[in-house]
Amino acid sequence: MTVEAAYGVLGLTERLRDLTQGQAAVAVEMGLMKRGGRRVSDGLLAGLTLLGPNYKRDFTASYTELRKQGTFSLG
């Protein structure tokens, strides 16, 4: 899997972890907006899909590489 960049997202009123039932590996569709230099979600989401261990492993590897390269942003 080739990933060029990723962004951290904050929940505006609820933590994303709570919205995704505590699951770390999920695919969701949600609206995002920039507020105060950060990407935030208003908590409305659709299509929550839990991802299996292979996807989680691949995404974790991509996230780790992006952090090393400095291309993971919280802003």
C-alpha positions as CSV (number, residue, x, y, z in Angstrom):
1,M,0.0,0.0,0.0
2,T,1.4,3.4,-1.0
3,V,0.3,6.3,1.1
4,E,1.7,9.8,0.5
5,A,0.2,11.7,3.4
6,A,-2.3,11.4,6.3
7,Y,-3.9,13.7,8.7
8,G,-5.0,13.4,12.3
9,V,-8.7,14.3,12.9
10,L,-10.2,15.5,16.2
11,G,-13.8,15.0,17.2
12,L,-15.5,18.4,17.7
13,T,-17.9,17.2,20.4
14,E,-17.1,13.5,20.8
15,R,-13.8,11.5,20.5
16,L,-13.6,9.6,17.3
17,R,-12.7,6.5,19.3
18,D,-16.1,6.7,20.9
19,L,-17.8,7.2,17.6
20,T,-16.1,4.1,16.2
21,Q,-17.0,1.9,19.1
22,G,-13.4,1.9,20.3
23,Q,-12.1,0.2,17.2
24,A,-8.7,1.3,15.9
25,A,-9.1,-0.1,12.4
26,V,-12.3,1.3,10.7
27,A,-13.3,2.8,7.4
28,V,-16.0,5.5,7.7
29,E,-17.4,8.3,5.7
30,M,-17.6,11.6,7.5
31,G,-17.5,15.3,6.8
32,L,-14.3,17.1,7.9
33,M,-13.6,20.8,8.3
34,K,-10.6,22.9,9.3
35,R,-11.0,24.8,12.5
36,G,-8.2,26.5,14.4
37,G,-5.7,24.9,12.1
38,R,-6.9,21.4,12.8
39,R,-9.1,18.9,10.9
40,V,-12.2,18.2,13.0
41,S,-15.4,16.1,12.6
42,D,-18.8,17.1,13.8
43,G,-19.5,13.5,14.8
44,L,-21.8,12.6,12.0
45,L,-20.6,9.5,10.2
46,A,-21.9,6.9,7.8
47,G,-20.9,3.4,6.8
48,L,-18.8,2.3,9.8
49,T,-16.9,-0.7,8.6
50,L,-14.6,-2.7,10.9
51,L,-11.4,-3.7,9.2
52,G,-9.6,-7.0,9.8
53,P,-6.1,-7.6,11.2
54,N,-4.4,-7.6,7.8
55,Y,-5.7,-4.1,7.0
56,K,-4.8,-2.9,10.5
57,R,-1.3,-4.2,10.1
58,D,-0.9,-2.5,6.7
59,F,-2.3,0.8,7.9
60,T,-0.1,0.7,11.0
61,A,3.0,0.1,8.8
62,S,1.9,3.1,6.6
63,Y,1.3,5.3,9.6
64,T,4.7,4.5,11.1
65,E,6.4,5.2,7.8
66,L,4.5,8.5,7.4
67,R,5.5,9.6,10.9
68,K,9.2,8.8,10.1
69,Q,9.0,10.9,6.9
70,G,7.2,13.8,8.6
71,T,4.2,13.5,6.3
72,F,1.6,12.8,9.1
73,S,0.0,16.0,10.1
74,L,-2.2,17.0,13.0
75,G,-2.6,20.5,11.5
